[in-house]
Structures are given as C-alpha cells and as structure tokens.
Amino acid sequence: MRWDFTIEFDESKKNESFSDFEKECHLFLEKALQSERWIIWVAEENGAIVSHIYIELIDKVPRPGRTTYPFAYMTNVYTVPAHRGTGIGSRMLNKINKWIEDNHYEFVIVWPSEEAISFYKKNGYVHSKEPMEYVPS
C-alpha cells in the first residue's frame, strides 16, 4: 500500500524499482516492529487491509516537576481509494485518539496533505504552522 500511496500522489515514482523498494520496506518494517516504538494500525475488510496509520513514539527529555510521556508521530496514513468516504479512516483515528489519551502521550503530530486537512480537523486535530527545519546541503 505504501507503493500505491506514493504513486497516487507522485506518478513520477512509478518507474522506480519496486523490488528495491520492497526490500527496503521489508527491512524497515522488521526493525520497526521489533523496536516496539512503532505501532501500525490497520483496518481490514474480508481479510484484506484497506487502511493503515503508522505511529512512532518519540521520547521527550524529562522535565523537573512532572512526569514526561512520549509524543506520537503519525505518518503513512492511507485508505484504499474504493474505501474512502466510508468513515473507516475516522473510526481508526478516533480509536487512535482514545489510545493516545489512555496512554497519556503528550500530543500527536502529523503533516497532512492539503486534501487531508479537513479530515484531521473533523477528527479533533488543530491545523498549526509548519515547524522549522534544517535540510543539509
């Protein structure tokens, strides 16, 4: 689905090597799942995954006077086109939001596409300005 997700939004990538991508993705997923820092949420229909959301937990440096909890980085949010608009993504996000609250995670960050901003807003997310970044040359 990650391949499909990428090609859907950037067709110039369709000529890349699927085999190379598959190997890299497989290694990433093995490491991610073994680390217990990545949580992958999926929705299935008739035994097939139709939507997924990846979350990485990021530890924060402790502060005096309070318990410090990780925050969650949400990425690779994707629903198969045939299942969009059915509420499946919102149901997943609502379960994740409850999980975030139940585990006392500090906050969730996600960089949505322009098309997805309304989806997140209707599910309780606040649109904020982009963070600063440094990109090495």
N, C-alpha and C positions, 0 to 999 in steps of 0.2 A: 504494500500500500504506500510505503514511503516513495517508491519509484513513481507510482501513479500520481501521487500528490505533487511531486516535483515537476513532472512532465505537464500536468494540468495547468500549472502556473508559469512554466518556463519551457516552452516547446523546444527551445534550442538545445536542451539537455537530452532529448530523445536519441541523439546519435552517440551518446556516451556508452561506454561498455557496461552492460547490465551485469555481466559476470564479475567485473571488478567491484562494482557497487555491492553486489550480493555478498561477496567475500568480506568487504569492509563492514557492511551492515551486520553480518552474522557475528563477526568478532566483537563489534560494539555491543550487540545485544547480550552476548555471553558475559562480557565483563560487567555490563550494566546490571544485569540480573544477579550476578554473583556479589556485587558490591552492596546490595540492599539499600543503595542511595537512590536508585531509580525505581519508580513504580509505574507500570504500564496498565492503564485501564482500557478495557475493550468492551464493546457491545457486539453480541452475536445474534444472528438470525439464521435459523435452520443449520446451525453448526458452522456458519461462515462469519468471520469478523467483518463487520460493516462500519465500525467506527472505533477510533482509538485516541487516547490522550496520554502523552508521556509526561511524567513529573520527576524532576530531580530535586532531592532535598539538599539544601545548601546550609551548612552550619555557619552560625554567626559567632563572632568573638564575644565571650561573656562580658557582662557589664556588672559593676557593683550594685547591690541593692535589688536585683531582680533575677529571676530565672530566665535564661536565654534559650529560646527554641529556634530550630531551623526555619528557613523560609522555603517556599516551593517555587521552582522554576517550571512553568508549564510550556511544553513545546510539542510539535508534531501532532497537532490537533487536526483530525481528518475524519470525514464521513464520506463514504462512497456516494457518488452523485445520486444514484437511484434512491438513497435513503435520506437525503437531505429534506428538510421541511417537515419531517415526521415527528419531531420532538426528541429524537434519540440523543442528539448532542446535548440538549438542555437537561435531559434526565441524567446523563452521565455527569455533566457539570454540577448539577445540584447534589449528586452523591459525593462528588469530589469536594465541593464546598463544605458539606457536613463533615467529611473526613478531616478536612483542614481544621475546622473548628474543634472537633472532638480531640484532635491531637495537639492542639494549641500552637500550631505553626504560626509564625509571626504574620506572614502575608503571602500572596501569590503574585508572581509577575508573569506576564505573557505579552509577546509582541504580536498583536493581531494584524492581519491584512486589513486594508481599508474595508473590504467586503464583510469582514467578521466583527467589526467594532460594535455594530448594533446587536449581534448575537451575545457578545460578552456583557454589554450594558443591560440587556433584558434579564441577564442572569446574575446581576448584582455587582458587576465589575465597574470600576471608575476609570475613564479614559484619562491618562496622565501624559505629561510631556515625556519625550524620549530621554533616556539617561545620556550622560556624556560618555564618550568612548574614545579610546585611542587605538588607532589602527597602524601597526608598524609598517614602515615602507620597505 
